[in-house]
Amino acid sequence: MRLFMPAWLAESIEYWVRKTPSRTNRWLDRTPRWAIRRTADANLIRLLQYVWRRSPAERKRWESGGLRERDLHSPDVLARIPFTTGPDLADRPEDFFCVPPEELIHLFSTSGTRGTVKKIYLTARDLDRQLTLMGATLSRLPGASRALVMYCTEYTTWSTGPIARRAVERAGMFGLLSNTRHSVPEQIQLIKEHHIDLLLAAPAYLHRITVEAREDLRRLGVRYILLAAEPWSEEFRAMIESAWGAKALDVYATTECAYAIAGECRCQNGLHISETDLRVEIVDPATGRVLPDGVEGEIVVTTLNRRGMPLVRYRTGDLASLLSRPERCECGLPLRKMSRVRGRLDDMLFFGGDNVFPDEFDRALLAVPGVTDYQLVIEKDSYKDVCHVTVEAARRDQGLKDAVLQALLAIPRIRVANDVAKTFHLASVDVVSPGALSAGRPKTRRIIDHRPPSVRPAPPPHP
């Protein structure tokens, strides 16, 4: 017999267990997979019916796709609902409001690294729920009690740093927020002075600290390093863990989803999805078809418990896959997992009919001794793709430039395009001071494609 959990009961249970992170952890540790799935399905159905009633613009869009209110009684209907895209949020965020505007008291926006700033509005309850969810994740790290959050704080509505610090406090930990404008010695001193055992940072900035530090980082006592905001490679993980003597854990978070989607546990074998708060689908970027477990595609997210500005089937542009469904991870969590994010659709570069993923550039360039960050600018000259490379490094000698050039040419597809097909040319390698590429922005835009649209091979379009 199929067990049914009413939506009101699922919400009441979740509200009770989310009062404290420790209670959430105890509940999840003892919850079987079927209960997680039923709760998530109940939350999804409740969310779809809520959006239908509260958002006239969304209801009209769904009706144009052939949906009716009577269809919103099964989780299977999700695949029939139209996608939400970044331009939708940038151009008309008010279409997604499900409460009066005066109840939306928190504004987040994306960093604008890619030119389009998307605005996200939350109610006080929405933010409180996110902080508790993030705090529960942090409190699951054994031995972590004092955290240093290192993110850019100049952008008032790009709130990663302040929100992460509040989540640390919600987890019952000491939390300190430090701007990325501080020097490396200043950051090291903060870690020493406050006995920090947990770091939260962007990979590029943590890399810079690791390279520029003039002392043995393993003696600082840091136990965990949570890295978010940019994809990073397993080679990068090995380098960071060797340098710090700490576990490097991946966190997948977007501003659109209030900074919490999935995160690695101490087992480091996939990212646990916040399954009762977010529904994650993997779709074919070209057709929009939902893909089976293990097949890489675009991440699509639905916020299951947000009341102010819910997002249904939001296309993130990020590439990953859903892992198979074991009953329970070795860490105790029954939540299903996704793979680490490989990169973004709009970061993928196409040369001579083939593509190069951003993680290949990360592995090549960040492995060059002294390089802390990089940026590639692609232009077109007749039939050739011309690449200008800029790296951040403390030294600027010719040996560093030669090492960068050789690292890029070691990427198989780049080597073939440059040496064999002659359709690619590495025009220049420049070196700038550490921190110059981000120029105070939350993060660096590592790949800039200036090729004309008429000749630039485009990634698969949204259906």
Secondary structure, DSSP 8 states (H G I E B T S, - for coil): ------HHHHHHHHHHHTTSHHHHHHHHHT--HHHHHHHHHHHHHHHHHHHHHH-HHHHHHHHHTT--GGGTTSGGGGGGS--B-HHHHHH-GGGG--S-GGG--EEEE---TTS---EEEE-HHHHHHHHHHHHHHHTTSTT--EEEEE----STT--HHHHHHHHHHHTT-EEEEE-TTS-HHHHHHHHHHTT--EEEE-HHHHHHHHHH--S-GGGG---EEEE-SS---HHHHHHHHHHHSSEEEEEE--GGGTT-SEEE-TT-SSEEE-TTTEEEEEE-TTT--B--TT--EEEEEEESS--SS--SSEEEEEEE-B----S--TTS----EE----EEGGG-EEETTEEE-HHHHHHHHTTSTTEEEEEEEEEEETTEEEEEEEEEES---HHHHHHHHHHHHTSHHHHIIIIIS--EEEEEEEEE-TTTTTTTSSS---EEE-S-TTTS-------
